[in-house]
């Protein structure tokens, strides 16, 4: 009994300290989020992705959530939604959430955690074929992208069944592997939020940890360079997205892609080709003849993502992205396996009755991708228009 009382007293004192710290950051944090506004949609970073409250602040009825991975950040494509919307100065925006090593399981957590804040109740998941490998994601990579704040928000969502929470916790535990800190966090969340037998002390400890993590995420967002700064340049004109000329945008994408892919036959932009492909070109010939995306744990994680969306009432659009056919032919990756992968995604979309933007027939469309896997100039045009059409559906637009 004395140990329990000592724990409770220590907890109260700690909470007082934490709450005081939270109040100190709250004013600066709120001011910064207000200042950034809709540009927050395109300010992709690991720090921002670990701040569900910040993301939620930009999710209104005219902003759609796009989940993906390393293809999302803006590089130099004029067709990227950051440019098309003039960095959020538009009547329609795309909240991009994802960096490298974010895959279906992490996005199941993101969707579940953010669902209460998604006013239009729609979410888009851009699928990378490269997620669907036999060996899946490296535990260290998964841990580096894991968001404890999102997991906390996910577990608190009462629309998600205990069974689904347990499935997600189990998969996280498997992917954490020997990472004891990550595994313990997931186990504690499961015991508190997905169990009929709640340990009061464990619950208090987890809530304190959650409060501490929230303050930490605010501190990280306030670090210089994480979120956009004020600029003295005049604002770009306001964009009415319904007036975007996608045909013109496609022609501009063609021209930009052609100008940047001039030194190879794979339609890979020159700098990437020089740095990553040219030095190993000869040894890459037929190097992928035994590869396949047909059998992978990722399919189970994708279905888990769709189950979370179903329980939370989110309408889903999956995007079936192609590989670079020129490069994949050169490396000998079997065409039959590529086609089977695309069909697997079609089958899953049909099984869960979700919308599918099927772009898999663009393997040989020049400038659809900009390298061997990432969206390029034309690819973004297809996504801009396809996501906007999905947004307009049943939305009175």
Order of alpha helices (4+ residues) and beta strands (2+ residues): alpha-alpha-alpha-beta-alpha-beta-alpha-beta-alpha-alpha-alpha-alpha-alpha-alpha-alpha-alpha-beta-alpha-alpha-beta-alpha
